[in-house]
Amino acid sequence: MDSWFANPESRVSAHYGVGKDGTIHQYVDEEHSAWHCGITNRPTWSLLNPYINQNQITIGIEHVGWTGEEWTDSMYRADAFLVKRAAERWGFPVDELHVIEHAELDSVTRNRCPGAGFSKQRLLEMLR
């Protein structure tokens, strides 16, 4: 992930990356836009404003692994830490409408992201 985000040809970035061991790397300050959302394609996110680039209003957290690969306990703990801290700093609620997956912005080409190996409910329970 580090080398991909450092490569200008990738034309992508995220605010944070989480390793399988829970290691957190920050790539972009939260005050700046990262290019993690991709193209909005048949979104299912009910709070989507189609007139705003979603990269400008979201915080991107990427994770090491393949789509559908089981998340480790360390990944869940790191993710919960990052989301909780961001929610406190930016004042957004920690719920299903504000903690979203790539698939909720692109239900066509990212419909399996993060995939069956991730439980959004488990993450939300940890955040509560």
C-alpha positions in Angstrom: 0.0 0.0 0.0 2.8 2.4 0.9 4.5 2.1 -2.5 1.2 2.3 -4.4 0.2 5.5 -2.7 3.7 6.9 -3.1 3.6 6.3 -6.9 2.2 9.4 -8.7 1.1 7.2 -11.6 -1.4 5.4 -9.3 -3.5 8.6 -9.1 -5.0 7.4 -5.8 -4.5 8.1 -2.2 -6.2 7.7 1.2 -6.0 9.4 4.5 -4.9 6.2 6.2 -3.9 2.7 5.6 -4.3 -0.2 8.0 -2.1 -3.3 8.0 -3.2 -6.8 9.0 -1.3 -6.4 12.2 -3.1 -3.1 13.0 -0.3 -0.8 11.9 -1.7 2.6 10.8 0.0 4.7 8.2 -1.2 8.2 7.5 -0.8 9.4 3.9 -2.9 12.5 3.7 -3.9 15.0 6.4 -7.7 14.8 7.2 -7.9 18.5 6.4 -7.0 17.7 2.7 -8.8 15.6 0.1 -7.5 12.2 -0.6 -8.4 10.4 -3.8 -9.9 7.2 -2.4 -13.6 7.2 -3.4 -13.2 6.4 -7.1 -16.1 7.1 -9.5 -19.6 7.2 -8.0 -21.4 4.5 -9.9 -25.0 3.5 -9.0 -24.5 4.5 -5.3 -26.6 3.1 -2.5 -25.4 5.6 0.2 -28.6 7.6 1.2 -26.6 10.7 2.2 -24.8 11.0 -1.1 -24.9 14.5 -2.6 -24.3 13.9 -6.3 -23.1 17.5 -6.8 -20.1 17.2 -4.4 -17.0 15.2 -5.1 -17.1 12.6 -2.3 -13.3 12.7 -1.9 -13.8 16.2 -0.5 -16.2 15.2 2.3 -15.0 11.8 3.3 -12.1 10.3 5.2 -10.6 7.3 3.4 -9.2 4.3 5.2 -7.7 1.6 3.1 -6.8 -1.9 4.3 -4.2 -4.4 3.4 -5.6 -7.6 1.9 -7.8 -8.9 -0.9 -11.5 -8.3 -1.3 -13.4 -10.9 0.8 -10.3 -11.8 2.9 -11.1 -12.0 6.6 -10.2 -9.0 8.6 -7.9 -9.5 11.6 -8.9 -8.4 15.1 -6.0 -5.9 14.9 -7.5 -4.4 11.8 -10.9 -3.9 13.5 -9.2 -2.3 16.5 -7.2 0.1 14.3 -10.2 0.9 12.2 -12.4 1.6 15.3 -9.6 3.8 16.7 -9.4 5.9 13.5 -13.1 6.2 13.0 -13.8 7.2 16.6 -11.0 9.8 16.6 -12.3 11.2 13.2 -15.9 11.3 14.5 -14.8 13.2 17.6 -12.7 15.6 15.6 -15.2 16.3 12.8 -18.5 15.8 14.7 -20.2 13.1 12.7 -22.2 10.4 14.2 -20.9 6.8 14.3 -23.7 4.9 12.6 -24.5 3.0 9.4 -25.1 6.2 7.5 -21.7 7.8 8.3 -19.4 4.8 8.3 -19.6 3.6 4.7 -17.9 1.1 2.4 -16.6 1.6 -1.1 -19.5 -0.5 -2.4 -22.0 2.1 -1.1 -20.4 4.7 -3.6 -19.9 2.3 -6.4 -22.2 -0.7 -6.5 -20.9 -1.8 -9.9 -17.1 -2.0 -10.0 -16.5 -2.0 -6.2 -19.6 -4.0 -5.2 -17.4 -6.5 -3.3 -15.3 -3.8 -1.4 -14.5 -4.5 1.3 -16.3 -7.8 0.8 -17.5 -10.8 2.9 -14.4 -10.8 5.1 -15.5 -7.5 6.7 -18.4 -7.1 9.1 -19.7 -3.5 9.3 -21.9 -4.5 12.2 -18.9 -5.7 14.1 -17.1 -2.4 13.6 -20.2 -0.4 14.6 -20.6 -2.5 17.7 -17.0 -1.8 18.6 -17.6 1.9 18.1 -20.6 1.9 20.3 
